[in-house]
């Protein structure tokens, strides 16, 4: 592995980047901007099979609902909330 690359985390319990992109109906570029704003570790490039924990997704939802993403954030957060609810995860309102 070259300097600056991250190991691919593609196993374990959680939600993949691919699932988050589909549930939030968001582009990879916008997702990565939100992920970086939430200070969540992720793939340096691509890797749609990167697994995020439920806690990471909760931070992403909080970031998407924050003031910075007033137009694009709420629909994305609603999609992620619906996905977590289907999985049986309880979220604070």
C-alpha positions, 0 to 999 in steps of 0.5 A, spaced: 500 500 500 502 506 498 503 512 502 496 516 503 492 510 501 487 507 506 486 500 507 479 497 505 474 496 510 469 491 507 467 487 512 463 487 519 457 489 521 454 496 518 452 499 512 456 500 506 457 506 502 453 504 496 447 503 501 448 510 503 448 513 496 442 509 494 438 510 500 440 518 500 439 519 493 446 522 493 452 523 489 459 520 491 462 527 491 457 530 495 457 524 500 464 524 501 463 532 503 458 530 508 463 525 511 469 529 511 464 535 515 462 529 520 469 527 521 468 520 519 474 516 516 472 513 510 475 511 503 480 515 500 477 514 493 472 510 491 470 503 495 463 503 495 463 497 499 466 501 505 462 499 511 460 505 516 458 503 523 451 505 525 454 511 530 457 513 523 451 514 520 448 517 526 453 523 525 452 523 518 445 524 519 446 530 524 451 533 519 446 533 513 441 536 518 445 541 520 445 549 517 451 547 512 446 543 508 440 546 508 437 544 501 440 538 500 441 535 507 434 534 509 432 529 504 438 525 504 438 525 512 430 522 511 433 517 506 438 515 511 433 515 517 428 511 513 434 506 512 436 505 519 428 505 521 427 499 517 434 496 520 430 496 527 435 502 529 432 507 534 433 514 532 432 520 537 427 525 533 
